[in-house]
Amino acid sequence: MESIESFFTWLFGTRPGVLVLMVGGVLLFLLIAWLLEKRTRKQFYNHEKSEDDWDLFDNEG
């Protein structure tokens, strides 16, 4: 039980621990965004593009 307490003390009480929390959070949200983008593209694969459409990843050219 003491090892868990020392881990949380390190994680929330030191600069490297907080940095690990921040970087881990950013990576987690990037992974979630990437997965949701893939699901959306799979669901709307036959969407006809108009002049008002824009594409963040622009697969064409």
PDB file of N, CA, C and O in Angstrom:
ATOM      1  N   MET A   1       0.819  -1.189   0.000  1.00  0.00           N
ATOM      2  CA  MET A   1       0.000   0.000   0.000  1.00  0.00           C
ATOM      3  C   MET A   1       0.867   1.260   0.000  1.00  0.00           C
ATOM      4  O   MET A   1       0.484   2.291  -0.553  1.00  0.00           O
ATOM      5  N   GLU A   2       2.017   1.163   0.616  1.00  0.00           N
ATOM      6  CA  GLU A   2       2.919   2.306   0.672  1.00  0.00           C
ATOM      7  C   GLU A   2       3.477   2.639  -0.706  1.00  0.00           C
ATOM      8  O   GLU A   2       3.732   3.806  -1.005  1.00  0.00           O
ATOM      9  N   SER A   3       3.671   1.622  -1.549  1.00  0.00           N
ATOM     10  CA  SER A   3       4.205   1.875  -2.890  1.00  0.00           C
ATOM     11  C   SER A   3       3.187   2.633  -3.743  1.00  0.00           C
ATOM     12  O   SER A   3       3.569   3.482  -4.548  1.00  0.00           O
ATOM     13  N   ILE A   4       1.911   2.340  -3.578  1.00  0.00           N
ATOM     14  CA  ILE A   4       0.881   3.071  -4.320  1.00  0.00           C
ATOM     15  C   ILE A   4       0.839   4.521  -3.858  1.00  0.00           C
ATOM     16  O   ILE A   4       0.712   5.439  -4.669  1.00  0.00           O
ATOM     17  N   GLU A   5       0.946   4.715  -2.557  1.00  0.00           N
ATOM     18  CA  GLU A   5       0.948   6.077  -2.012  1.00  0.00           C
ATOM     19  C   GLU A   5       2.154   6.870  -2.511  1.00  0.00           C
ATOM     20  O   GLU A   5       2.033   8.051  -2.837  1.00  0.00           O
ATOM     21  N   SER A   6       3.302   6.228  -2.569  1.00  0.00           N
ATOM     22  CA  SER A   6       4.495   6.940  -3.045  1.00  0.00           C
ATOM     23  C   SER A   6       4.391   7.235  -4.542  1.00  0.00           C
ATOM     24  O   SER A   6       4.882   8.264  -5.007  1.00  0.00           O
ATOM     25  N   PHE A   7       3.757   6.342  -5.295  1.00  0.00           N
ATOM     26  CA  PHE A   7       3.566   6.595  -6.726  1.00  0.00           C
ATOM     27  C   PHE A   7       2.673   7.817  -6.945  1.00  0.00           C
ATOM     28  O   PHE A   7       2.998   8.684  -7.756  1.00  0.00           O
ATOM     29  N   PHE A   8       1.555   7.889  -6.230  1.00  0.00           N
ATOM     30  CA  PHE A   8       0.659   9.030  -6.391  1.00  0.00           C
ATOM     31  C   PHE A   8       1.293  10.323  -5.871  1.00  0.00           C
ATOM     32  O   PHE A   8       1.036  11.401  -6.406  1.00  0.00           O
ATOM     33  N   THR A   9       2.109  10.216  -4.845  1.00  0.00           N
ATOM     34  CA  THR A   9       2.834  11.387  -4.370  1.00  0.00           C
ATOM     35  C   THR A   9       3.793  11.877  -5.442  1.00  0.00           C
ATOM     36  O   THR A   9       3.904  13.080  -5.675  1.00  0.00           O
ATOM     37  N   TRP A  10       4.488  10.948  -6.099  1.00  0.00           N
ATOM     38  CA  TRP A  10       5.391  11.316  -7.187  1.00  0.00           C
ATOM     39  C   TRP A  10       4.602  11.897  -8.357  1.00  0.00           C
ATOM     40  O   TRP A  10       4.995  12.912  -8.932  1.00  0.00           O
ATOM     41  N   LEU A  11       3.484  11.249  -8.710  1.00  0.00           N
ATOM     42  CA  LEU A  11       2.714  11.653  -9.883  1.00  0.00           C
ATOM     43  C   LEU A  11       2.125  13.045  -9.734  1.00  0.00           C
ATOM     44  O   LEU A  11       2.164  13.828 -10.683  1.00  0.00           O
ATOM     45  N   PHE A  12       1.586  13.373  -8.582  1.00  0.00           N
ATOM     46  CA  PHE A  12       0.925  14.656  -8.391  1.00  0.00           C
ATOM     47  C   PHE A  12       1.773  15.687  -7.645  1.00  0.00           C
ATOM     48  O   PHE A  12       1.402  16.860  -7.585  1.00  0.00           O
ATOM     49  N   GLY A  13       2.894  15.271  -7.082  1.00  0.00           N
ATOM     50  CA  GLY A  13       3.661  16.181  -6.249  1.00  0.00           C
ATOM     51  C   GLY A  13       4.999  16.609  -6.786  1.00  0.00           C
ATOM     52  O   GLY A  13       5.676  17.434  -6.173  1.00  0.00           O
ATOM     53  N   THR A  14       5.404  16.059  -7.938  1.00  0.00           N
ATOM     54  CA  THR A  14       6.705  16.433  -8.501  1.00  0.00           C
ATOM     55  C   THR A  14       6.532  16.936  -9.924  1.00  0.00           C
ATOM     56  O   THR A  14       5.538  16.631 -10.583  1.00  0.00           O
ATOM     57  N   ARG A  15       7.494  17.700 -10.391  1.00  0.00           N
ATOM     58  CA  ARG A  15       7.426  18.220 -11.760  1.00  0.00           C
ATOM     59  C   ARG A  15       7.448  17.106 -12.804  1.00  0.00           C
ATOM     60  O   ARG A  15       6.632  17.137 -13.725  1.00  0.00           O
ATOM     61  N   PRO A  16       8.337  16.133 -12.704  1.00  0.00           N
ATOM     62  CA  PRO A  16       8.300  15.049 -13.703  1.00  0.00           C
ATOM     63  C   PRO A  16       6.970  14.283 -13.687  1.00  0.00           C
ATOM     64  O   PRO A  16       6.478  13.876 -14.739  1.00  0.00           O
ATOM     65  N   GLY A  17       6.397  14.090 -12.514  1.00  0.00           N
ATOM     66  CA  GLY A  17       5.121  13.390 -12.427  1.00  0.00           C
ATOM     67  C   GLY A  17       4.004  14.153 -13.106  1.00  0.00           C
ATOM     68  O   GLY A  17       3.200  13.567 -13.830  1.00  0.00           O
ATOM     69  N   VAL A  18       3.946  15.458 -12.877  1.00  0.00           N
ATOM     70  CA  VAL A  18       2.923  16.284 -13.521  1.00  0.00           C
ATOM     71  C   VAL A  18       3.150  16.335 -15.023  1.00  0.00           C
ATOM     72  O   VAL A  18       2.192  16.351 -15.796  1.00  0.00           O
ATOM     73  N   LEU A  19       4.409  16.362 -15.442  1.00  0.00           N
ATOM     74  CA  LEU A  19       4.726  16.333 -16.876  1.00  0.00           C
ATOM     75  C   LEU A  19       4.239  15.028 -17.499  1.00  0.00           C
ATOM     76  O   LEU A  19       3.691  15.039 -18.601  1.00  0.00           O
ATOM     77  N   VAL A  20       4.430  13.913 -16.816  1.00  0.00           N
ATOM     78  CA  VAL A  20       3.935  12.628 -17.306  1.00  0.00           C
ATOM     79  C   VAL A  20       2.419  12.659 -17.425  1.00  0.00           C
ATOM     80  O   VAL A  20       1.870  12.151 -18.402  1.00  0.00           O
ATOM     81  N   LEU A  21       1.730  13.247 -16.447  1.00  0.00           N
ATOM     82  CA  LEU A  21       0.272  13.375 -16.517  1.00  0.00           C
ATOM     83  C   LEU A  21      -0.159  14.198 -17.725  1.00  0.00           C
ATOM     84  O   LEU A  21      -1.092  13.821 -18.433  1.00  0.00           O
ATOM     85  N   MET A  22       0.508  15.305 -17.959  1.00  0.00           N
ATOM     86  CA  MET A  22       0.128  16.187 -19.069  1.00  0.00           C
ATOM     87  C   MET A  22       0.394  15.526 -20.425  1.00  0.00           C
ATOM     88  O   MET A  22      -0.470  15.545 -21.302  1.00  0.00           O
ATOM     89  N   VAL A  23       1.563  14.955 -20.597  1.00  0.00           N
ATOM     90  CA  VAL A  23       1.898  14.300 -21.857  1.00  0.00           C
ATOM     91  C   VAL A  23       0.980  13.098 -22.084  1.00  0.00           C
ATOM     92  O   VAL A  23       0.520  12.870 -23.203  1.00  0.00           O
ATOM     93  N   GLY A  24       0.717  12.338 -21.037  1.00  0.00           N
ATOM     94  CA  GLY A  24      -0.192  11.203 -21.159  1.00  0.00           C
ATOM     95  C   GLY A  24      -1.597  11.642 -21.540  1.00  0.00           C
ATOM     96  O   GLY A  24      -2.254  10.978 -22.342  1.00  0.00           O
ATOM     97  N   GLY A  25      -2.068  12.750 -20.978  1.00  0.00           N
ATOM     98  CA  GLY A  25      -3.390  13.269 -21.332  1.00  0.00           C
ATOM     99  C   GLY A  25      -3.464  13.709 -22.779  1.00  0.00           C
ATOM    100  O   GLY A  25      -4.444  13.431 -23.470  1.00  0.00           O
ATOM    101  N   VAL A  26      -2.426  14.398 -23.240  1.00  0.00           N
ATOM    102  CA  VAL A  26      -2.393  14.843 -24.637  1.00  0.00           C
ATOM    103  C   VAL A  26      -2.392  13.638 -25.570  1.00  0.00           C
ATOM    104  O   VAL A  26      -3.132  13.618 -26.554  1.00  0.00           O
ATOM    105  N   LEU A  27      -1.574  12.642 -25.275  1.00  0.00           N
ATOM    106  CA  LEU A  27      -1.527  11.448 -26.118  1.00  0.00           C
ATOM    107  C   LEU A  27      -2.852  10.692 -26.110  1.00  0.00           C
ATOM    108  O   LEU A  27      -3.282  10.179 -27.143  1.00  0.00           O
ATOM    109  N   LEU A  28      -3.496  10.623 -24.955  1.00  0.00           N
ATOM    110  CA  LEU A  28      -4.788   9.957 -24.866  1.00  0.00           C
ATOM    111  C   LEU A  28      -5.829  10.661 -25.737  1.00  0.00           C
ATOM    112  O   LEU A  28      -6.565  10.003 -26.473  1.00  0.00           O
ATOM    113  N   PHE A  29      -5.896  11.990 -25.659  1.00  0.00           N
ATOM    114  CA  PHE A  29      -6.870  12.713 -26.460  1.00  0.00           C
ATOM    115  C   PHE A  29      -6.536  12.676 -27.951  1.00  0.00           C
ATOM    116  O   PHE A  29      -7.448  12.683 -28.778  1.00  0.00           O
ATOM    117  N   LEU A  30      -5.258  12.638 -28.313  1.00  0.00           N
ATOM    118  CA  LEU A  30      -4.885  12.477 -29.718  1.00  0.00           C
ATOM    119  C   LEU A  30      -5.334  11.117 -30.243  1.00  0.00           C
ATOM    120  O   LEU A  30      -5.825  11.016 -31.368  1.00  0.00           O
ATOM    121  N   LEU A  31      -5.168  10.080 -29.442  1.00  0.00           N
ATOM    122  CA  LEU A  31      -5.605   8.742 -29.836  1.00  0.00           C
ATOM    123  C   LEU A  31      -7.122   8.696 -30.014  1.00  0.00           C
ATOM    124  O   LEU A  31      -7.618   8.127 -30.987  1.00  0.00           O
ATOM    125  N   ILE A  32      -7.853   9.289 -29.084  1.00  0.00           N
ATOM    126  CA  ILE A  32      -9.314   9.313 -29.175  1.00  0.00           C
ATOM    127  C   ILE A  32      -9.756  10.077 -30.427  1.00  0.00           C
ATOM    128  O   ILE A  32     -10.649   9.618 -31.139  1.00  0.00           O
ATOM    129  N   ALA A  33      -9.151  11.222 -30.704  1.00  0.00           N
ATOM    130  CA  ALA A  33      -9.505  12.011 -31.881  1.00  0.00           C
ATOM    131  C   ALA A  33      -9.219  11.241 -33.161  1.00  0.00           C
ATOM    132  O   ALA A  33     -10.017  11.279 -34.098  1.00  0.00           O
ATOM    133  N   TRP A  34      -8.098  10.549 -33.213  1.00  0.00           N
ATOM    134  CA  TRP A  34      -7.734   9.773 -34.396  1.00  0.00           C
ATOM    135  C   TRP A  34      -8.735   8.635 -34.618  1.00  0.00           C
ATOM    136  O   TRP A  34      -9.165   8.397 -35.747  1.00  0.00           O
ATOM    137  N   LEU A  35      -9.101   7.940 -33.548  1.00  0.00           N
ATOM    138  CA  LEU A  35     -10.066   6.852 -33.676  1.00  0.00           C
ATOM    139  C   LEU A  35     -11.438   7.358 -34.120  1.00  0.00           C
ATOM    140  O   LEU A  35     -12.079   6.740 -34.970  1.00  0.00           O
ATOM    141  N   LEU A  36     -11.887   8.469 -33.555  1.00  0.00           N
ATOM    142  CA  LEU A  36     -13.175   9.018 -33.951  1.00  0.00           C
ATOM    143  C   LEU A  36     -13.159   9.505 -35.401  1.00  0.00           C
ATOM    144  O   LEU A  36     -14.156   9.371 -36.110  1.00  0.00           O
ATOM    145  N   GLU A  37     -12.043  10.066 -35.840  1.00  0.00           N
ATOM    146  CA  GLU A  37     -11.921  10.502 -37.236  1.00  0.00           C
ATOM    147  C   GLU A  37     -12.001   9.309 -38.177  1.00  0.00           C
ATOM    148  O   GLU A  37     -12.661   9.379 -39.214  1.00  0.00           O
ATOM    149  N   LYS A  38     -11.332   8.210 -37.823  1.00  0.00           N
ATOM    150  CA  LYS A  38     -11.385   7.003 -38.663  1.00  0.00           C
ATOM    151  C   LYS A  38     -12.803   6.467 -38.741  1.00  0.00           C
ATOM    152  O   LYS A  38     -13.260   6.078 -39.816  1.00  0.00           O
ATOM    153  N   ARG A  39     -13.519   6.440 -37.593  1.00  0.00           N
ATOM    154  CA  ARG A  39     -14.905   5.957 -37.592  1.00  0.00           C
ATOM    155  C   ARG A  39     -15.803   6.844 -38.437  1.00  0.00           C
ATOM    156  O   ARG A  39     -16.668   6.344 -39.155  1.00  0.00           O
ATOM    157  N   THR A  40     -15.609   8.158 -38.360  1.00  0.00           N
ATOM    158  CA  THR A  40     -16.429   9.082 -39.128  1.00  0.00           C
ATOM    159  C   THR A  40     -16.176   8.916 -40.616  1.00  0.00           C
ATOM    160  O   THR A  40     -17.120   8.904 -41.406  1.00  0.00           O
ATOM    161  N   ARG A  41     -14.919   8.788 -41.008  1.00  0.00           N
ATOM    162  CA  ARG A  41     -14.601   8.586 -42.423  1.00  0.00           C
ATOM    163  C   ARG A  41     -15.185   7.279 -42.940  1.00  0.00           C
ATOM    164  O   ARG A  41     -15.635   7.216 -44.084  1.00  0.00           O
ATOM    165  N   LYS A  42     -15.185   6.246 -42.125  1.00  0.00           N
ATOM    166  CA  LYS A  42     -15.745   4.956 -42.522  1.00  0.00           C
ATOM    167  C   LYS A  42     -17.263   5.061 -42.685  1.00  0.00           C
ATOM    168  O   LYS A  42     -17.836   4.449 -43.586  1.00  0.00           O
ATOM    169  N   GLN A  43     -17.907   5.827 -41.821  1.00  0.00           N
ATOM    170  CA  GLN A  43     -19.356   5.964 -41.856  1.00  0.00           C
ATOM    171  C   GLN A  43     -19.815   6.813 -43.047  1.00  0.00           C
ATOM    172  O   GLN A  43     -20.842   6.510 -43.655  1.00  0.00           O
ATOM    173  N   PHE A  44     -19.079   7.857 -43.385  1.00  0.00           N
ATOM    174  CA  PHE A  44     -19.476   8.775 -44.447  1.00  0.00           C
ATOM    175  C   PHE A  44     -18.536   8.666 -45.646  1.00  0.00           C
ATOM    176  O   PHE A  44     -18.123   9.684 -46.199  1.00  0.00           O
ATOM    177  N   TYR A  45     -18.197   7.449 -46.049  1.00  0.00           N
ATOM    178  CA  TYR A  45     -17.234   7.242 -47.125  1.00  0.00           C
ATOM    179  C   TYR A  45     -17.755   7.722 -48.475  1.00  0.00           C
ATOM    180  O   TYR A  45     -16.951   8.063 -49.343  1.00  0.00           O
ATOM    181  N   ASN A  46     -19.077   7.762 -48.684  1.00  0.00           N
ATOM    182  CA  ASN A  46     -19.620   8.124 -49.988  1.00  0.00           C
ATOM    183  C   ASN A  46     -20.192   9.541 -50.020  1.00  0.00           C
ATOM    184  O   ASN A  46     -21.044   9.842 -50.856  1.00  0.00           O
ATOM    185  N   HIS A  47     -19.746  10.392 -49.145  1.00  0.00           N
ATOM    186  CA  HIS A  47     -20.206  11.783 -49.085  1.00  0.00           C
ATOM    187  C   HIS A  47     -19.685  12.542 -50.297  1.00  0.00           C
ATOM    188  O   HIS A  47     -18.480  12.578 -50.551  1.00  0.00           O
ATOM    189  N   GLU A  48     -20.615  13.155 -51.051  1.00  0.00           N
ATOM    190  CA  GLU A  48     -20.202  13.952 -52.205  1.00  0.00           C
ATOM    191  C   GLU A  48     -19.697  15.304 -51.721  1.00  0.00           C
ATOM    192  O   GLU A  48     -20.360  15.985 -50.938  1.00  0.00           O
ATOM    193  N   LYS A  49     -18.523  15.679 -52.192  1.00  0.00           N
ATOM    194  CA  LYS A  49     -17.924  16.939 -51.751  1.00  0.00           C
ATOM    195  C   LYS A  49     -18.508  18.102 -52.534  1.00  0.00           C
ATOM    196  O   LYS A  49     -18.782  18.002 -53.730  1.00  0.00           O
ATOM    197  N   SER A  50     -18.689  19.200 -51.828  1.00  0.00           N
ATOM    198  CA  SER A  50     -19.130  20.435 -52.463  1.00  0.00           C
ATOM    199  C   SER A  50     -18.025  21.475 -52.270  1.00  0.00           C
ATOM    200  O   SER A  50     -16.986  21.189 -51.676  1.00  0.00           O
ATOM    201  N   GLU A  51     -18.265  22.682 -52.778  1.00  0.00           N
ATOM    202  CA  GLU A  51     -17.252  23.732 -52.648  1.00  0.00           C
ATOM    203  C   GLU A  51     -17.058  24.160 -51.196  1.00  0.00           C
ATOM    204  O   GLU A  51     -15.989  24.645 -50.827  1.00  0.00           O
ATOM    205  N   ASP A  52     -18.087  23.982 -50.376  1.00  0.00           N
ATOM    206  CA  ASP A  52     -18.011  24.394 -48.974  1.00  0.00           C
ATOM    207  C   ASP A  52     -17.290  23.386 -48.083  1.00  0.00           C
ATOM    208  O   ASP A  52     -16.951  23.704 -46.943  1.00  0.00           O
ATOM    209  N   ASP A  53     -17.054  22.177 -48.588  1.00  0.00           N
ATOM    210  CA  ASP A  53     -16.383  21.148 -47.797  1.00  0.00           C
ATOM    211  C   ASP A  53     -14.894  21.440 -47.696  1.00  0.00           C
ATOM    212  O   ASP A  53     -14.288  21.962 -48.632  1.00  0.00           O
ATOM    213  N   TRP A  54     -14.320  21.105 -46.574  1.00  0.00           N
ATOM    214  CA  TRP A  54     -12.882  21.195 -46.392  1.00  0.00           C
ATOM    215  C   TRP A  54     -12.421  19.910 -45.724  1.00  0.00           C
ATOM    216  O   TRP A  54     -13.202  19.230 -45.059  1.00  0.00           O
ATOM    217  N   ASP A  55     -11.173  19.589 -45.903  1.00  0.00           N
ATOM    218  CA  ASP A  55     -10.630  18.327 -45.395  1.00  0.00           C
ATOM    219  C   ASP A  55      -9.340  18.599 -44.656  1.00  0.00           C
ATOM    220  O   ASP A  55      -8.383  19.123 -45.226  1.00  0.00           O
ATOM    221  N   LEU A  56      -9.317  18.243 -43.393  1.00  0.00           N
ATOM    222  CA  LEU A  56      -8.137  18.468 -42.575  1.00  0.00           C
ATOM    223  C   LEU A  56      -6.940  17.662 -43.081  1.00  0.00           C
ATOM    224  O   LEU A  56      -5.803  18.130 -43.015  1.00  0.00           O
ATOM    225  N   PHE A  57      -7.195  16.452 -43.584  1.00  0.00           N
ATOM    226  CA  PHE A  57      -6.118  15.567 -44.005  1.00  0.00           C
ATOM    227  C   PHE A  57      -5.942  15.513 -45.513  1.00  0.00           C
ATOM    228  O   PHE A  57      -5.025  14.852 -46.001  1.00  0.00           O
ATOM    229  N   ASP A  58      -6.791  16.187 -46.252  1.00  0.00           N
ATOM    230  CA  ASP A  58      -6.747  16.313 -47.714  1.00  0.00           C
ATOM    231  C   ASP A  58      -6.016  15.169 -48.412  1.00  0.00           C
ATOM    232  O   ASP A  58      -4.830  15.276 -48.725  1.00  0.00           O
ATOM    233  N   ASN A  59      -6.731  14.080 -48.649  1.00  0.00           N
ATOM    234  CA  ASN A  59      -6.156  12.886 -49.268  1.00  0.00           C
ATOM    235  C   ASN A  59      -5.907  13.066 -50.761  1.00  0.00           C
ATOM    236  O   ASN A  59      -5.148  12.296 -51.348  1.00  0.00           O
ATOM    237  N   GLU A  60      -6.515  14.046 -51.377  1.00  0.00           N
ATOM    238  CA  GLU A  60      -6.372  14.236 -52.817  1.00  0.00           C
ATOM    239  C   GLU A  60      -5.319  15.292 -53.104  1.00  0.00           C
ATOM    240  O   GLU A  60      -5.481  16.461 -52.755  1.00  0.00           O
ATOM    241  N   GLY A  61      -4.236  14.865 -53.746  1.00  0.00           N
ATOM    242  CA  GLY A  61      -3.195  15.773 -54.217  1.00  0.00           C
ATOM    243  C   GLY A  61      -2.560  16.512 -53.177  1.00  0.00           C
ATOM    244  O   GLY A  61      -1.664  17.312 -53.447  1.00  0.00           O
TER     245      GLY A  61
END
